[in-house]
Amino acid sequence: MKKFKSSNTLLLLALFGSLSVSGLTGCNSQETKTETENTAATTEEQGTMKIKKEPFGTTPTGQEVSLYTLTNKNGVTVKITNYGAIVTSLTTPDKDGKMGDVVLGFNDVSGYIPNDPHIGGIIGRFANRIAKGRFTVDGQEYKLATNNGPNHLHGGNIGFDRVVWQAEEMPDQNAIKLTYVSKDMEEGYPGNLAATVTYTLTEDNSLKIDYTATTDKATPVNLTNHSYFNLSAGADKDILNDVVQINADKYTASDKDLIPTGELVPVKGTPYDFTTPQPVGTRINNLQGYGYDLNYVINNGNDKLTKAATVYDPTTGREMEVLTTQPGIQLYTAYHLDGSLTGKNNTKYERYAGLCLEAQHYPDSPNQPKFPNTVIKPGETYQETTIYKFSVRK
């Protein structure tokens, strides 16, 4: 986790409801609005498509939710809703130039409520598991919800993918910035945490995700995106033929409840070895359980942007590279999907319908002193970046 000394301007602005959370410059709102409008007009004159905003439904509490569409010069589009900061659609070309949607999702916000598989959302305040829902910071123990057997998972009963975020369009960067303030003791976590996630669609067909957060009390933070990718865009109903390579010689060994033991185990000689390209389905029947769900220790990961993984779909020729500043990446092959969810295009999501590559800090880090630190303190800024880059093989 990158940490930089800060005046906590981000936290203060978010707490007071400022729309200029991203600026941290002290500019007044009228100047910021004028600059944005002028930039947007210039961008439109140059032929670049503007950010499209449209209704996406209403939450059970009556909050209206919006959907934002980013498009680049190549026709690649990504759709993001301010409910859960969820990526609902991502269309990229195949080897023949045909566009297709490569993420699982739903037609409107109702499909994401409740979002038990966490499809497409930003996970927080802490992604993955915390053992027994307990951790200690500065000598004080905190108790969280145990919503995954005896353990805490993905931020609790109402994590960051189940709340409405404040959205700010950034047309000059082809980006959307989303802000959420998690109040002190929300889901049991200490401190008011101001989190921002910025999605940027670049001209080289990359979806760049920048995360930042500040706090007024020491707290663990671990943010990730939980998109389910199917690079065949529906041509194949599962991802078993997808060829995966992961830049990791080790993984975090876990117990039966997927809680790390603290040991970093070599992948060599195990079904978890993706140091060379391997189809997902080749060794999946050799696993305990039904599929992959483990955290890999990225070689030379942590702080600097590093290539963590590659996925190639031989049916369509699509390829996805994952680059990240995070030290770990979770491979999950959606073995809990059972056909009970119906997504876009009336598609029933069966087992292995997609795969997740969740760039993250290691599970249960607050209770594992040998793992990279996940606790930020007042005056520090959490900052991470993950990039999903798309291309094709002819």
Buried (B, 14 or more C-beta within 10 A) or exposed (E): BBBEEBEBBBBBBBBEEBBBBBBEEEEEEEEBEEEBEEBBEEBEEEEBBBBEBEEBBBBEEEEEBBBBBBBBEBEBBBBBBBBBBBBBBBBBBBBEEEBBBBBBBBBBBEBBBEBEBBBBBBBBBBBBBBBBBBBEBEEEEBEBBBBBEEBBBBBBBEBBBBBBBBBBBBBBBBBBBBBBBBEEEBBBBBBBBBBBBBBBBBEEBBBBBBBBBBBBBBBBBBBBBBBBBBBBBBBBBBBBBBBBBBBBBBBBEBEEEBBBEBEBBBBEEEBBBBBEEBBBBEBBEEBEEBBBBBBBBBBEBBBEBBBBBBBBBBBBBBBBBBBBBBBBBBBBBBBEBEEEBEBBEEBEBBBBBBBBBBBBBBBBBBBBEEBBEBBBBBBBBBBBBBBBBBBBEE
